[in-house]
Amino acid sequence: MAGILVFIEQRDGSIRKGSLQALSEAKRQAAAKGWPVAAVLPGSGISGEAAGLGAYGASKVYVADDANLALYSGEGYAEVVAKAAGQFEPDAIFFSATAMGRDLAPRVAARLGVGALADVTGLDLDGDQFVARRPVYSGKAFAVVDTAGKKPQVISLRPNVFALEQGEGTAEVVNLDGLSLSIRALVKEFVEKGGGEIDVAEAEIIVSGGRGMKGPENFAMLKELADLLGAAVGASRAAVDAGWIDHSHQVGQTGKVVSPTLYIAVGISGAIQHLAGMGSSKVIVAINKDPDAPIFKVADYGIVGDLFEVVPALIEEVKKIKAA
Ligand SMILES: Cc1cc2nc3c(=O)[nH]c(=O)nc-3n(C[C@H](O)[C@H](O)[C@H](O)COP(=O)(O)OP(=O)(O)OC[C@H]3O[C@@H](n4cnc5c(N)ncnc54)[C@H](O)[C@@H]3O)c2cc1C
């Protein structure tokens, strides 16, 4: 049966936005062909979340509810997805290209003996084959790729690029029984860094600081602006290498790839390795005292000025708007 299967990522039972975006895109793509869309949800104590995926386009959800799947296991999760694929026989399997999706998609592809298209930012159908567009060379160019006719096509979709669409509906829930789960390395505990901060990889708004911040103490100002906007705090590698902020905040080629609705770059020059991580942001605002800084070439709005004057002024304005 032709159709699209979507891997659903959850953490502590809460479903990740990137997976809902992938499911929404599957629904849009399948609609043109009249294909069915199913989802596969591994975890522990997560069955209650399954039927609700119908609102995002899944007509059926394969659930693997097992204590050994409470925390991500590459082996266990790959087995679950492969099992669901065996039952649903999809033409394509979508993942969100989160850290988990980037690890899992190639594992599933290897199990099924097919290729994987990673971190795609555009999808088209050529007949019954997906043709994907993905950034290469740090975002300087795009490659158009397919899987040379092999099915199912395993595809990971960059988070925040494909729109999330919520409708109505309830999915049929199918329990995946009889899993052998040959997990050789079991994750016992997951220790989260950063105490509940918004992850830049998932944030809708990011306020990022670079070497122009001059020191770690000045990141408090960015944090204040970020909190007011409900944003995450990002950073350039220069700021991370200087020890001003943890690497988990780094945006770029050797950091995280982000695609927020709004990216505010503060005291960041716009080196190609930084642009590689945030170039697909929908709206980019740059604050820099150097009018020739390369960041202005990609910025939708630029403020040429001293960030130590501009950021406090912005904070005051946002406070006024929020108080009104
Ligand atoms: C293999 C490799 C991988 C890399 N990976 C990454 C990566 O993942 N992410 C990344 O970011 N970089 C990465 N880099 C580093 C990258 O090349 C740059 O060195 C880095 O991005 C520069 O950071 P920056 O823009 O904060 O600093 P700078 O380039 O020093 O820019 C600082 C900016 O702040 C402005 N400024 C200074 N003071 C003020 C002020 N008071 N008000 C307003 N503006 C001010 C300056 O005009 C300047 O434009 C990588 C490099 C290599 C070689």
The ligand as an SDF file (V2000), in Angstrom:
LIG
                    3D

 53 58  0  0  0  0  0  0  0  0999 V2000
   35.2920   24.6190   10.8510 C   0  0  0  0  0  0  0  0  0  0  0  0
   34.6480   25.8210   11.4850 C   0  0  0  0  0  0  0  0  0  0  0  0
   33.4160   25.6930   12.0680 C   0  0  0  0  0  0  0  0  0  0  0  0
   32.7900   26.8030   12.6370 C   0  0  0  0  0  0  0  0  0  0  0  0
   31.5380   26.6700   13.1900 N   0  0  0  0  0  0  0  0  0  0  0  0
   30.9050   27.7680   13.6530 C   0  0  0  0  0  0  0  0  0  0  0  0
   29.5860   27.6870   14.1740 C   0  0  0  0  0  0  0  0  0  0  0  0
   28.9830   26.6060   14.2670 O   0  0  0  0  0  0  0  0  0  0  0  0
   28.9970   28.8250   14.5900 N   0  0  0  0  0  0  0  0  0  0  0  0
   29.6160   30.0440   14.5360 C   0  0  0  0  0  0  0  0  0  0  0  0
   28.9960   31.0430   14.9350 O   0  0  0  0  0  0  0  0  0  0  0  0
   30.8610   30.1470   14.0800 N   0  0  0  0  0  0  0  0  0  0  0  0
   31.5380   29.0400   13.6590 C   0  0  0  0  0  0  0  0  0  0  0  0
   32.8140   29.1650   13.2250 N   0  0  0  0  0  0  0  0  0  0  0  0
   33.5390   30.4230   13.4710 C   0  0  0  0  0  0  0  0  0  0  0  0
   33.2500   31.5170   12.4760 C   0  0  0  0  0  0  0  0  0  0  0  0
   34.1400   31.4140   11.3840 O   0  0  0  0  0  0  0  0  0  0  0  0
   33.4360   32.8930   13.1290 C   0  0  0  0  0  0  0  0  0  0  0  0
   34.7320   32.9790   13.6510 O   0  0  0  0  0  0  0  0  0  0  0  0
   32.4320   33.1960   14.2410 C   0  0  0  0  0  0  0  0  0  0  0  0
   31.1170   32.9370   13.8020 O   0  0  0  0  0  0  0  0  0  0  0  0
   32.5580   34.6480   14.6340 C   0  0  0  0  0  0  0  0  0  0  0  0
   31.7060   34.9130   15.7100 O   0  0  0  0  0  0  0  0  0  0  0  0
   31.1690   36.3870   15.9520 P   0  0  0  0  0  0  0  0  0  0  0  0
   30.3790   36.8310   14.7610 O   0  0  0  0  0  0  0  0  0  0  0  0
   30.4950   36.3900   17.2690 O   0  0  0  0  0  0  0  0  0  0  0  0
   32.5130   37.2170   16.1330 O   0  0  0  0  0  0  0  0  0  0  0  0
   33.1850   38.3050   15.1860 P   0  0  0  0  0  0  0  0  0  0  0  0
   33.3480   37.7910   13.8170 O   0  0  0  0  0  0  0  0  0  0  0  0
   34.3830   38.7860   15.9170 O   0  0  0  0  0  0  0  0  0  0  0  0
   32.0840   39.4550   15.1350 O   0  0  0  0  0  0  0  0  0  0  0  0
   31.7510   40.2530   16.2100 C   0  0  0  0  0  0  0  0  0  0  0  0
   30.8220   41.3290   15.6780 C   0  0  0  0  0  0  0  0  0  0  0  0
   30.3730   42.1210   16.7460 O   0  0  0  0  0  0  0  0  0  0  0  0
   30.2860   43.4620   16.2930 C   0  0  0  0  0  0  0  0  0  0  0  0
   30.3640   44.3310   17.4770 N   0  0  0  0  0  0  0  0  0  0  0  0
   31.4070   44.4760   18.3320 C   0  0  0  0  0  0  0  0  0  0  0  0
   31.0760   45.3300   19.3210 N   0  0  0  0  0  0  0  0  0  0  0  0
   29.8020   45.7400   19.0810 C   0  0  0  0  0  0  0  0  0  0  0  0
   28.8980   46.6190   19.7340 C   0  0  0  0  0  0  0  0  0  0  0  0
   29.2440   47.2570   20.8630 N   0  0  0  0  0  0  0  0  0  0  0  0
   27.6650   46.8160   19.1980 N   0  0  0  0  0  0  0  0  0  0  0  0
   27.3050   46.1870   18.0470 C   0  0  0  0  0  0  0  0  0  0  0  0
   28.1100   45.3250   17.3920 N   0  0  0  0  0  0  0  0  0  0  0  0
   29.3450   45.1090   17.9080 C   0  0  0  0  0  0  0  0  0  0  0  0
   31.4590   43.6370   15.3620 C   0  0  0  0  0  0  0  0  0  0  0  0
   31.2290   44.7010   14.4530 O   0  0  0  0  0  0  0  0  0  0  0  0
   31.4990   42.2660   14.6790 C   0  0  0  0  0  0  0  0  0  0  0  0
   30.7570   42.2880   13.4650 O   0  0  0  0  0  0  0  0  0  0  0  0
   33.4630   28.0600   12.6510 C   0  0  0  0  0  0  0  0  0  0  0  0
   34.7080   28.1690   12.0530 C   0  0  0  0  0  0  0  0  0  0  0  0
   35.3080   27.0780   11.4830 C   0  0  0  0  0  0  0  0  0  0  0  0
   36.6630   27.2380   10.8360 C   0  0  0  0  0  0  0  0  0  0  0  0
  1  2  1  0
  2  3  1  0
  2 52  2  0
  3  4  2  0
  4  5  1  0
  4 50  1  0
  5  6  2  0
  6  7  1  0
  6 13  1  0
  7  8  2  0
  7  9  1  0
  9 10  1  0
 10 11  2  0
 10 12  1  0
 12 13  2  0
 13 14  1  0
 14 15  1  0
 14 50  1  0
 15 16  1  0
 16 17  1  0
 16 18  1  0
 18 19  1  0
 18 20  1  0
 20 21  1  0
 20 22  1  0
 22 23  1  0
 23 24  1  0
 24 25  2  0
 24 26  1  0
 24 27  1  0
 27 28  1  0
 28 29  2  0
 28 30  1  0
 28 31  1  0
 31 32  1  0
 32 33  1  0
 33 34  1  0
 33 48  1  0
 34 35  1  0
 35 36  1  0
 35 46  1  0
 36 37  1  0
 36 45  1  0
 37 38  2  0
 38 39  1  0
 39 40  1  0
 39 45  2  0
 40 41  1  0
 40 42  2  0
 42 43  1  0
 43 44  2  0
 44 45  1  0
 46 47  1  0
 46 48  1  0
 48 49  1  0
 50 51  2  0
 51 52  1  0
 52 53  1  0
M  END
$$$$
